[in-house]
Amino acid sequence: MKYADDVLGGDAGLIKHLQDIDALVQDTERYTQLLRTMESQFSQLDQLGLLKFNRSQNVTQVSLEASEKPEVIFILANHNPSSTKLKTILAAPELDEYARSTRFDLRFFVSSFAGYGLHTRCMLPLEEFRQVI
């Protein structure tokens, strides 16, 4: 989640986040441990009755597999369309490397597309996002 254009670059910007995510996914032991933590947290929320969803009779708990390719989704809120900062970052060749990554799928979501409803059709790959922005 990135709120406003001032936080898109620098030490905690989009590129830095992608570097960190790439390093995490490459570290199989650390990544698997993160997935087990996420499973545990989801299970705890479910046991506390804090989750509402259509349950499958066959699946009793969430199982996350390190072998499956995760989606990395940048949620951009309060983006100023007249700012050139996002366009400059999107044009960086380094971003293209992450867009072609075999370790994760990179997507961008602008909250003005649909409020904060994360609909899959609103999550765009880099090339499509460049055309919209």
N, C-alpha and C positions, 0 to 999 in steps of 0.2 A: 504494500500500500504506500503510495507516494502522494502526498498532499501538497499541491502548489508547485510551481515551476522551480522555485529556489532550491529544492531538495533533489533535483534530477541528476545533478552532476556532483563531482567532488568525492570526498572520502566515504560517503554513504550514498552515492548515486547509483544509477542503474547498472553501469559497467562494473562497479565494485561489488554490487550484490550478485551479479552474474559470475564473477570470478569466485566469490565465496561459495555459491551454490554448486558450481562446477567442481570445486575442490571437495566439497562435502559428498557429492554423489560419487566421485571417484574413489573416496575412502570407504570401501565396502563395509568395513566393521562399524565405523561411525554412522554411516547412512542406515545400516540395518538396525542399529541401536535406536536411532531417531524414529524409525518406522515402528519399532516395538513400543516406544514411549507414546507415539500417537495412537496406536491401537489401545493401549492401556487407558489413556485419557478419554478416548471415545467411549470405551466400555464403562468407565466411571460415570461419565455424563449420562449414559444410557441407564445405568443402574439407579441413578438419582432421579430419573424420570424427567430429565431436562431436554431430551431429544424427542421430536415428533416426526415420524416418517412412516411410510408404508413398509412394513416388515415382510420379509420372505420367510416362509415356514422352514425352508431348507438352510438358511444362514442364521446362525445364532449370534455371531459376533463379526466385527470387521477384521479382515485380514489384509494387510498391505505387503506386497511382495517387492523386494529390492530389484528383482529382475525385470519388473515392469517399468516402462519409461514414464517418468513423472512429467506433469505440466508445470511450468513456471509461468505464473500469470502476474504481470505487473498491473495493479489497479491504480489508475491515475485519476485523482480527484482535484477539482479546482484548477484545472489547466487553463491558462490564458491562451486562446487561439491565436492572438496576435504576437505572442512571444516566439522568438526564434530558438530558444534554448532547447526545447524538445526536438525540433527539426535537426539541429546541429548534432545532438546526441544520437538520433536515429540514423544519421548519415555516417557515423563512425564505422570504419571497416571492421573494427574489433567486434562490433555488435553483429555483423554478418556472420562471423565465426560461431557465435552462440546461437544464432538463428538456424544454422546448419548442424548444430550439435547432435550427436547420436546418443547423448546421455539424457537429454531432456528436450521437451517441446516448449518453445518460447512463445508466449502470447501476451497481448496487450489489451487492456480493458479500460475504457474511459467511462467514468461513472455517468456522464451525461448521455451515454448511449441508452441506458435503461435504469436510471437511478443507481441503486446498488445491487440490483438483481443480476447475478452472475450467470447469464444465459450463454451457453456455449457458442452460439452464432455471433455473439458480440465480442468474443475473444479472438482477436486477429493475429495471424502470424506477422512477422516484421514487414515483409513486402507489402502486404495489404494495408497494414497500419500506416506505413509511409504514404500511401496514396490518399488515405482519409485525412491525415494531419497536414 
